[in-house]
Amino acid sequence: MENGQYNEKISKYAVRIALNNHKELKGSGVLFLRQSGESPLLFTAAHVLYPIFQNSNNTLLYLGCSDCDGNPHEIEINVHWVKEKSQAIAQVGETYIHPRYEEKETEKNGKKEYNYDVAIVVLRWEEWMRSLDYYELKGEKVGNDLNGWGFPEAADSETKKEHATILSGKKEICGKIENTEKETGKFSVYYNAGTWERNVTRENYMSCFSGCGLFHYENNRMLLNGLISCEFGDRSVGTMFWASSSNLLLGLMDYFGVEQNYPLSFEYYKEMTMKEIPEIRKEARRFFCDWYEELTEDYHLLPENFSDDTRIGLLCESTRKFCDNFWVGQLKKCILLYGIQKIKPDELTAPFVKILNPCGVDNVRLVFLCTEEKAESVIGSLIEKEYFTKSGDIKNGTIFVLNGKENNRNCNIVFKRFECRQVVCSIIDGYSSISTRKIQHKTYNLCQENEEEDFDIIRGKLAKCNLAALGIDNMMSVLNQGRVDKKCMKKEMEGLLEKVWEI
C-alpha cells in the first residue's frame, strides 16, 4: 500500500466528539470495527469523557464520522458510564473508562497530567461502516513513525463556515515515538506541527486532539499504536505530547469482556455470494442455498471453525478475521467441496480430495490461501516464512485454493503442477544471498521422506515437487457455467482438479 493510500485510509477512522448537537467540541476519537454487523467501538482519551459524567451518569454524544469515500456521517448516541465489570454486557452506549485512570496537576505550572488515559464507547452498527477496512492494535516501539487525524480546537471554526460539514476541522498530525513508560502505558512523541497562525499556541493546537488515533504502517498492515493524551512538559521542550498505548486499550477491553470475535455466522457472506450468481441461474442458486443450509443448520458450520486459516503469514492489507472477501472465499470453498465433492463437514477445515493420475490415485490436500500477493509470489513467501520445513504447516502434495482481491487475479488463477515446479525453480533468483543448505532446509517437506535425493531448487531435481494452485473463481465456474445438475458438476469439478494436477 502506498503511503498516500495508507494515510487516506486512517483519516476515515477519525471521529469528532461533541456535545450540544455538535456545537461543543470535546475531543477526538478513532473508530474500531470488530466484525461486520457487530457493534463497533469508539476509542478516545479518558479525560475527554470523564468530565461529562460528573453531573450525570448519562449524556448525549454527537459524533462526526466518515465512510470510505470521505462522506460525513453523524451519530447521536446516549452513553452511560459502566464502572463495574460485572455490569458490562457490551450493549450500545456503554462507556468504559480505565479503572486506574487518574488526573493530576503538575506543581510547576498547574497543567494537568493523565495516567491510564483511555476510554471506550460501544456504538451501534451502521451499514456505511461496512465499507471501511480493519486495523489491528499493537503496542508502541521507540522510533516508530506515527500518523493520525483529529479535530483540534484551533481548527474547529472551519465547521462553522458556509457549506462546511462536521468534518471540516479535521487535521493531520505526524510524529515519531521518542520514549516509553511501560509502568503507566504512556509514550512520548515528537510531532511536526507544520505552520501555525500567529495566535495559535501549542496548547490550543493540541486541545481536542486528545483521543486522536496514532497509526504505524508496518509489513503492509495498519497498526494502532496509541491515542494522543496531552502536551509533554513545558513549552521549552518543543512540539511534543504524551500518548496512551494501545496495550491499555487491549487491557481495558479484556477487563470489561469486550472481545474481538469471529463473525457469528456465514449468513451475510452467503448473501454476498448469491448476488454474484445471476438470477437466471436458478438451479445454481438453489443448489448453493440448499448446501449452505445443510452445512449451517445441520452441521453448525461457523467462521470460527477456520481460525487457523486467518493466521497464515501472507500479505494482507486488511485483517483476515474481519475481512468480507476472506469469508466469502472460505464459504465458496466449503460449499463446493461439500456439495460437489461430498467432503464431510468436519473435514472441511483441512480437506483432501482423491485425484486420478497415470499411475493410480493421489490423495491431495487443499489449502485455502487468501492473500494480496501475486499468485506466482505465494510459493516464494511460503518458502521464505518456512511453511515447508519439517514442522511447517504445508506439505508436499497440495493444491492451493487461492483467494484474493480482483486486481491480483488470484481468484481466477490456474497453476498446474508442472507450472508450479517452474515457479519454484525461479524462486532461487530472489535468494542469491542465501545458501543452498538454508534453502534445502526451508523446502525439506517438498520431498517424500523415503526419497534419498534432496529436493533441490538449484539443481532442478523437481520430480517430487507436487504443488498446484487453483483460484476460487475457477471452482465457482463449475456452478456458474454449463449444465447444472449434481452429476455434471461433479464431473466438471474432477476434470478441473485433474487439470491442475497434470504432470
C-alpha positions as CSV (number, residue, x, y, z in Angstrom):
1,M,0.0,0.0,0.0
2,E,1.4,3.4,-0.9
3,N,1.8,6.0,1.9
4,G,-0.9,8.1,0.3
5,Q,-3.4,5.2,0.4
6,Y,-2.5,4.4,4.0
7,N,-2.9,8.0,5.1
8,E,-6.2,8.3,3.3
9,K,-7.5,5.1,5.0
10,I,-6.6,6.1,8.5
11,S,-8.2,9.5,8.1
12,K,-11.5,7.7,7.7
13,Y,-11.3,6.3,11.2
14,A,-11.2,9.7,12.9
15,V,-14.2,10.7,15.0
16,R,-15.2,14.2,16.2
17,I,-16.7,14.0,19.7
18,A,-19.0,16.8,20.7
19,L,-22.0,17.8,22.9
20,N,-24.9,20.1,22.3
21,N,-25.8,19.0,18.8
22,H,-22.2,19.0,17.5
23,K,-21.6,22.6,18.7
24,E,-19.4,21.9,21.7
25,L,-16.3,20.1,20.7
26,K,-14.8,17.9,23.4
27,G,-12.1,15.9,21.7
28,S,-11.2,13.3,19.1
29,G,-11.5,9.6,18.8
30,V,-11.0,6.6,16.5
31,L,-13.5,4.1,15.2
32,F,-12.6,0.4,15.7
33,L,-14.5,-2.3,13.8
34,R,-14.7,-5.7,15.3
35,Q,-16.6,-7.6,12.6
36,S,-19.3,-7.0,10.0
37,G,-22.6,-6.2,11.7
38,E,-21.3,-6.2,15.3
39,S,-21.3,-3.1,17.5
40,P,-18.1,-1.1,16.7
41,L,-16.1,0.7,19.4
42,L,-15.0,4.3,19.8
43,F,-11.6,4.7,21.3
44,T,-10.7,8.0,23.0
45,A,-8.9,9.6,25.9
46,A,-10.4,9.1,29.3
47,H,-10.1,12.8,30.1
48,V,-12.4,13.6,27.1
49,L,-15.3,11.7,28.6
50,Y,-14.7,11.7,32.3
51,P,-15.9,15.4,32.9
52,I,-19.2,14.9,31.1
53,F,-20.2,12.2,33.6
54,Q,-19.6,14.3,36.7
55,N,-23.1,15.6,36.9
56,S,-24.9,12.7,35.4
57,N,-24.2,9.1,34.6
58,N,-26.0,9.5,31.2
59,T,-25.3,12.0,28.4
60,L,-25.8,12.5,24.7
61,L,-22.7,12.4,22.5
62,Y,-22.7,13.8,18.9
63,L,-20.2,12.1,16.8
64,G,-18.9,13.0,13.4
65,C,-17.5,10.1,11.3
66,S,-16.8,9.4,7.6
67,D,-17.2,6.4,5.3
68,C,-14.6,5.0,2.9
69,D,-15.3,7.8,0.4
70,G,-15.0,10.6,3.0
71,N,-18.7,11.3,3.2
72,P,-19.7,12.7,6.6
73,H,-22.0,10.7,8.9
74,E,-23.5,11.9,12.1
75,I,-24.1,9.6,15.1
76,E,-26.2,10.8,18.1
77,I,-25.8,8.3,20.9
78,N,-26.9,8.2,24.6
79,V,-24.0,7.0,26.6
80,H,-23.7,5.8,30.2
81,W,-20.6,5.1,32.3
82,V,-20.3,1.4,33.3
83,K,-17.9,1.3,36.3
84,E,-18.2,-2.3,37.4
85,K,-17.1,-5.1,35.0
86,S,-19.8,-7.3,36.3
87,Q,-22.3,-4.9,34.8
88,A,-20.7,-4.8,31.3
89,I,-22.6,-6.6,28.6
90,A,-21.2,-4.6,25.6
91,Q,-24.5,-3.0,24.8
92,V,-24.7,0.2,22.7
93,G,-24.0,3.2,24.7
94,E,-21.9,1.5,27.4
95,T,-18.8,3.6,28.2
96,Y,-15.7,2.1,29.9
97,I,-13.1,4.4,31.5
98,H,-9.8,2.7,32.6
99,P,-10.3,1.8,36.3
100,R,-6.8,3.2,37.0
101,Y,-7.3,6.5,35.2
102,E,-6.0,9.4,37.2
103,E,-5.9,13.1,36.6
104,K,-3.5,15.4,38.5
105,E,-2.0,18.8,38.2
106,T,1.8,19.3,38.0
107,E,3.2,21.5,40.8
108,K,5.3,23.7,38.5
109,N,2.8,25.2,36.1
110,G,-0.6,23.8,37.1
111,K,-1.0,21.8,33.9
112,K,-2.9,18.6,34.0
113,E,-1.2,15.2,33.6
114,Y,-3.0,12.0,32.9
115,N,-2.2,8.3,33.5
116,Y,-4.1,5.3,32.0
117,D,-5.9,7.9,29.8
118,V,-8.1,5.6,27.7
119,A,-11.8,5.1,27.3
120,I,-14.1,3.0,25.1
121,V,-17.7,3.6,24.0
122,V,-19.8,0.8,22.4
123,L,-21.5,2.2,19.3
124,R,-24.4,0.9,17.1
125,W,-23.6,-0.7,13.8
126,E,-24.5,1.3,10.7
127,E,-24.3,0.0,7.1
128,W,-21.9,2.6,5.9
129,M,-19.3,1.2,8.2
130,R,-19.1,-1.9,6.1
131,S,-17.1,0.0,3.5
132,L,-14.2,0.6,5.9
133,D,-11.2,-1.6,6.3
134,Y,-9.9,-3.1,9.5
135,Y,-6.8,-2.3,11.5
136,E,-5.0,-4.0,14.4
137,L,-4.0,-2.9,17.9
138,K,-0.3,-3.2,18.6
139,G,1.9,-1.8,21.3
140,E,4.3,1.0,20.5
141,K,8.1,0.9,19.8
142,V,10.6,3.6,20.1
143,G,11.4,5.1,16.7
144,N,8.0,4.2,15.1
145,D,6.7,6.8,12.7
146,L,3.1,7.7,13.5
147,N,0.3,9.3,11.6
148,G,-3.1,10.4,12.9
149,W,-6.1,12.6,12.2
150,G,-8.1,14.5,14.8
151,F,-10.1,17.6,15.4
152,P,-8.0,20.3,17.2
153,E,-9.9,23.2,18.8
154,A,-7.8,25.6,16.8
155,A,-9.3,24.4,13.5
156,D,-12.9,23.9,14.7
157,S,-14.0,27.3,13.3
158,E,-13.9,25.7,9.9
159,T,-17.0,23.7,10.8
160,K,-19.0,27.0,11.2
161,K,-18.3,28.3,7.6
162,E,-20.9,28.2,4.9
163,H,-21.1,24.7,3.2
164,A,-18.9,23.2,5.9
165,T,-19.5,19.8,7.4
166,I,-18.8,18.4,10.9
167,L,-15.5,17.0,9.5
168,S,-14.2,20.3,8.1
169,G,-11.9,20.9,11.1
170,K,-10.1,17.6,10.7
171,K,-6.3,17.9,10.7
172,E,-3.4,15.5,10.3
173,I,-0.6,15.1,12.8
174,C,2.6,13.1,12.3
175,G,5.4,12.2,14.7
176,K,7.9,9.8,16.0
177,I,8.0,7.9,19.3
178,E,10.8,9.2,21.5
179,N,10.4,7.3,24.7
180,T,8.1,4.9,26.5
181,E,6.9,4.4,30.1
182,K,5.8,0.8,30.5
183,E,4.5,1.2,34.0
184,T,1.8,3.7,33.1
185,G,1.4,2.7,29.4
186,K,2.4,6.1,28.2
187,F,4.9,7.1,25.5
188,S,6.2,10.5,24.3
189,V,6.0,11.7,20.7
190,Y,7.9,14.4,18.9
191,Y,5.4,15.8,16.3
192,N,5.6,18.0,13.2
193,A,3.1,20.8,13.7
194,G,3.6,22.5,10.4
195,T,3.0,26.2,10.1
196,W,0.9,27.9,12.8
197,E,-1.1,31.1,12.6
198,R,0.2,33.9,14.9
199,N,-2.5,33.4,17.6
200,V,-2.2,29.6,17.7
201,T,-0.2,28.2,20.6
202,R,1.0,24.7,21.4
203,E,-1.8,24.5,24.0
204,N,-4.8,25.4,21.9
205,Y,-3.3,23.5,18.9
206,M,-3.2,20.3,21.0
207,S,-6.5,21.0,22.7
208,C,-9.2,18.5,21.4
209,F,-6.6,16.5,19.5
210,S,-6.9,14.3,22.7
211,G,-8.1,10.8,21.8
212,C,-6.8,11.0,18.2
213,G,-5.6,7.6,17.0
214,L,-1.9,7.2,16.2
215,F,-1.2,4.7,13.5
216,H,2.0,2.9,12.3
217,Y,2.3,1.2,9.0
218,E,4.4,-2.0,9.1
219,N,4.6,-5.1,6.9
220,N,1.6,-4.0,4.9
221,R,-0.6,-3.7,8.0
222,M,-2.2,-0.7,9.6
223,L,-1.5,-0.8,13.4
224,L,-2.9,1.5,16.0
225,N,-0.1,2.2,18.4
226,G,-2.0,4.5,20.8
227,L,-4.1,7.7,21.4
228,I,-3.0,11.3,21.9
229,S,-3.3,12.3,25.6
230,C,-1.8,15.7,26.4
231,E,1.2,18.1,25.9
232,F,4.6,16.9,27.1
233,G,6.5,19.1,29.6
234,D,6.9,22.8,29.4
235,R,6.7,24.8,26.1
236,S,10.5,24.9,26.1
237,V,10.7,21.2,25.2
238,G,9.1,22.0,21.8
239,T,6.4,20.2,19.9
240,M,5.9,17.0,22.0
241,F,3.0,15.2,23.5
242,W,2.1,12.2,25.7
243,A,0.2,9.3,24.2
244,S,-1.6,6.3,25.7
245,S,-0.5,2.9,24.5
246,S,-2.9,0.5,22.6
247,N,-1.9,-2.1,25.2
248,L,-4.1,0.0,27.6
249,L,-7.0,-0.4,25.2
250,L,-6.5,-4.1,24.9
251,G,-6.3,-4.4,28.7
252,L,-9.5,-2.3,29.0
253,M,-11.3,-4.5,26.5
254,D,-10.2,-7.6,28.3
255,Y,-11.2,-6.2,31.7
256,F,-14.8,-5.5,30.6
257,G,-15.1,-8.6,28.5
258,V,-15.3,-6.8,25.1
259,E,-14.0,-9.3,22.6
260,Q,-12.8,-9.2,19.0
261,N,-15.0,-12.2,17.9
262,Y,-15.1,-14.0,14.7
263,P,-18.2,-13.3,12.6
264,L,-21.2,-15.0,14.3
265,S,-22.3,-16.8,11.1
266,F,-21.8,-17.1,7.4
267,E,-25.2,-15.7,6.6
268,Y,-24.0,-12.3,5.4
269,Y,-21.4,-13.9,3.2
270,K,-24.0,-16.3,1.7
271,E,-26.0,-13.2,0.7
272,M,-22.9,-11.6,-0.9
273,T,-22.2,-14.8,-2.9
274,M,-25.8,-15.0,-4.1
275,K,-25.5,-11.6,-5.6
276,E,-22.7,-12.9,-7.8
277,I,-24.8,-15.8,-9.2
278,P,-27.1,-14.4,-12.0
279,E,-30.9,-14.6,-11.3
280,I,-31.3,-16.6,-14.5
281,R,-29.1,-19.4,-12.9
282,K,-32.0,-20.6,-10.8
283,E,-30.7,-24.1,-10.3
284,A,-27.2,-22.9,-9.4
285,R,-28.7,-20.6,-6.8
286,R,-30.9,-23.3,-5.4
287,F,-28.0,-25.8,-5.0
288,F,-25.9,-23.1,-3.3
289,C,-28.7,-22.2,-0.8
290,D,-29.5,-25.9,-0.1
291,W,-25.9,-26.8,0.6
292,Y,-25.5,-23.7,2.7
293,E,-28.5,-24.6,4.9
294,E,-27.3,-28.2,5.3
295,L,-23.9,-27.0,6.4
296,T,-25.0,-24.3,8.8
297,E,-28.3,-25.7,10.1
298,D,-27.5,-29.5,10.3
299,Y,-23.7,-29.3,10.9
300,H,-23.4,-25.8,12.5
301,L,-20.6,-24.6,10.3
302,L,-19.2,-21.3,11.7
303,P,-16.4,-18.9,10.7
304,E,-14.6,-19.6,14.0
305,N,-14.0,-23.2,12.7
306,F,-11.4,-21.7,10.3
307,S,-9.3,-19.7,12.8
308,D,-6.1,-21.4,11.5
309,D,-6.6,-20.0,8.0
310,T,-6.9,-16.5,9.3
311,R,-3.4,-16.6,10.8
312,I,-1.3,-17.6,7.8
313,G,1.6,-15.1,7.3
314,L,0.9,-13.9,3.8
315,L,0.4,-10.3,2.6
316,C,-3.0,-8.9,3.5
317,E,-4.0,-5.3,3.5
318,S,-6.8,-6.0,5.9
319,T,-7.3,-8.5,8.7
320,R,-8.5,-11.8,7.6
321,K,-10.5,-12.4,10.7
322,F,-12.7,-9.4,9.8
323,C,-12.4,-9.4,6.0
324,D,-15.6,-9.9,4.0
325,N,-13.5,-11.1,1.0
326,F,-11.8,-13.7,3.1
327,W,-15.1,-15.2,4.4
328,V,-16.8,-15.1,1.0
329,G,-14.0,-17.2,-0.4
330,Q,-13.9,-19.5,2.5
331,L,-17.7,-20.1,2.2
332,K,-17.5,-20.8,-1.5
333,K,-14.7,-23.4,-0.9
334,C,-16.7,-25.2,1.8
335,I,-20.0,-25.3,-0.2
336,L,-18.4,-26.5,-3.4
337,L,-16.3,-29.2,-1.7
338,Y,-19.3,-30.4,0.4
339,G,-22.0,-30.2,-2.2
340,I,-20.0,-31.5,-5.2
341,Q,-17.1,-33.5,-3.8
342,K,-19.0,-34.9,-0.8
343,I,-16.3,-34.0,1.7
344,K,-17.6,-34.4,5.2
345,P,-18.4,-31.2,7.1
346,D,-15.9,-32.0,9.9
347,E,-13.2,-32.4,7.3
348,L,-13.7,-29.0,5.6
349,T,-11.1,-27.2,7.7
350,A,-8.3,-29.4,6.2
351,P,-9.9,-31.2,3.2
352,F,-8.4,-33.9,1.0
353,V,-9.5,-35.0,-2.5
354,K,-8.6,-38.1,-4.5
355,I,-7.3,-37.2,-8.0
356,L,-6.5,-39.7,-10.7
357,N,-3.0,-39.8,-12.2
358,P,-1.4,-42.1,-14.8
359,C,-0.2,-44.4,-12.1
360,G,-3.2,-44.5,-9.8
361,V,-4.8,-42.1,-7.3
362,D,-3.2,-39.2,-5.4
363,N,-4.6,-38.1,-2.1
364,V,-4.2,-34.3,-2.3
365,R,-4.6,-31.8,0.4
366,L,-6.4,-28.5,-0.4
367,V,-5.1,-25.4,1.4
368,F,-7.1,-22.2,1.4
369,L,-4.9,-19.1,1.0
370,C,-6.3,-15.6,0.9
371,T,-3.6,-13.1,0.1
372,E,-2.9,-9.8,-1.7
373,E,0.3,-11.2,-3.1
374,K,0.5,-12.1,-6.8
375,A,-0.1,-15.8,-7.3
376,E,3.4,-16.5,-8.5
377,S,4.8,-14.9,-5.3
378,V,2.8,-17.0,-3.0
379,I,5.0,-20.1,-3.0
380,G,8.1,-17.9,-2.6
381,S,6.6,-16.3,0.5
382,L,5.7,-19.7,2.0
383,I,9.2,-20.9,1.5
384,E,10.6,-17.7,3.0
385,K,8.4,-18.0,6.0
386,E,9.3,-21.7,6.4
387,Y,5.9,-23.2,5.9
388,F,7.6,-26.1,4.1
389,T,10.0,-27.0,6.9
390,K,9.8,-30.3,8.7
391,S,7.5,-28.8,11.3
392,G,5.8,-26.5,8.8
393,D,2.1,-26.2,8.1
394,I,2.2,-27.0,4.4
395,K,3.3,-30.4,3.0
396,N,4.1,-31.8,-0.4
397,G,1.1,-33.0,-2.4
398,T,-1.0,-29.8,-2.1
399,I,-3.3,-27.7,-4.2
400,F,-3.5,-24.1,-3.1
401,V,-7.1,-22.7,-3.3
402,L,-6.2,-19.1,-3.9
403,N,-8.5,-16.2,-3.0
404,G,-7.7,-12.5,-3.2
405,K,-8.7,-9.1,-4.5
406,E,-9.6,-8.7,-8.1
407,N,-6.5,-6.7,-9.0
408,N,-4.2,-9.6,-8.2
409,R,-6.3,-12.1,-10.1
410,N,-5.8,-14.8,-7.5
411,C,-9.4,-15.8,-7.8
412,N,-9.0,-16.7,-11.5
413,I,-5.6,-18.3,-11.5
414,V,-4.7,-21.8,-12.5
415,F,-1.1,-23.1,-11.9
416,K,-0.7,-26.6,-13.0
417,R,1.6,-28.9,-11.1
418,F,4.4,-28.7,-13.7
419,E,4.0,-24.9,-13.8
420,C,4.4,-24.7,-10.0
421,R,7.7,-26.6,-10.4
422,Q,8.9,-23.9,-12.8
423,V,7.8,-21.2,-10.3
424,V,9.7,-23.0,-7.5
425,C,12.8,-23.1,-9.8
426,S,12.6,-19.4,-10.4
427,I,12.3,-18.6,-6.7
428,I,16.1,-19.0,-6.3
429,D,16.6,-15.9,-8.3
430,G,15.5,-13.9,-5.3
431,Y,17.7,-15.8,-2.9
432,S,21.1,-15.1,-4.2
433,S,22.4,-14.3,-0.7
434,I,21.0,-17.4,0.9
435,S,23.0,-20.7,1.0
436,T,21.9,-23.9,-0.7
437,R,21.8,-25.6,2.7
438,K,19.4,-23.0,4.0
439,I,17.0,-23.3,1.1
440,Q,17.0,-27.1,1.3
441,H,16.1,-26.6,5.0
442,K,13.2,-24.4,4.1
443,T,11.9,-26.8,1.5
444,Y,12.5,-30.0,3.4
445,N,9.0,-31.4,3.2
446,L,8.6,-30.9,-0.5
447,C,10.4,-34.3,-0.8
448,Q,8.9,-37.6,0.3
449,E,10.5,-38.8,3.5
450,N,11.6,-42.1,1.9
451,E,13.4,-40.4,-1.0
452,E,17.2,-40.4,-0.9
453,E,17.7,-37.3,-3.0
454,D,17.0,-33.9,-1.5
455,F,14.6,-31.5,-3.0
456,D,16.9,-29.0,-4.7
457,I,15.5,-26.0,-6.5
458,I,19.1,-25.0,-7.5
459,R,19.9,-28.2,-9.4
460,G,16.4,-28.7,-10.6
461,K,15.5,-32.1,-9.1
462,L,11.8,-31.5,-9.1
463,A,10.2,-34.8,-9.6
464,K,8.6,-34.7,-6.1
465,C,7.6,-31.0,-6.2
466,N,3.9,-31.8,-6.1
467,L,2.2,-28.4,-5.8
468,A,-0.5,-26.7,-7.8
469,A,-2.7,-23.6,-7.5
470,L,-6.4,-23.1,-8.3
471,G,-8.4,-19.9,-8.0
472,I,-11.6,-19.9,-6.1
473,D,-13.5,-18.4,-9.0
474,N,-12.3,-21.3,-11.2
475,M,-14.0,-23.6,-8.7
476,M,-17.1,-21.4,-8.7
477,S,-17.3,-21.7,-12.5
478,V,-18.4,-25.3,-12.1
479,L,-21.6,-23.9,-10.6
480,N,-21.9,-20.7,-12.7
481,Q,-21.4,-22.2,-16.1
482,G,-22.7,-25.1,-18.2
483,R,-25.4,-27.6,-17.2
484,V,-26.3,-27.6,-13.5
485,D,-27.0,-31.0,-12.1
486,K,-25.1,-32.8,-9.5
487,K,-23.7,-35.5,-11.8
488,C,-22.5,-33.0,-14.4
489,M,-21.0,-30.6,-11.7
490,K,-19.0,-33.5,-10.1
491,K,-17.6,-34.5,-13.5
492,E,-16.6,-30.9,-14.2
493,M,-15.0,-30.4,-10.8
494,E,-13.0,-33.6,-11.1
495,G,-11.8,-32.6,-14.5
496,L,-10.7,-29.2,-13.2
497,L,-8.8,-30.8,-10.3
498,E,-7.1,-33.3,-12.6
499,K,-6.2,-30.5,-15.0
500,V,-4.3,-28.6,-12.3
501,W,-2.7,-31.8,-11.1
502,E,-1.5,-32.6,-14.6
503,I,2.1,-33.9,-14.7
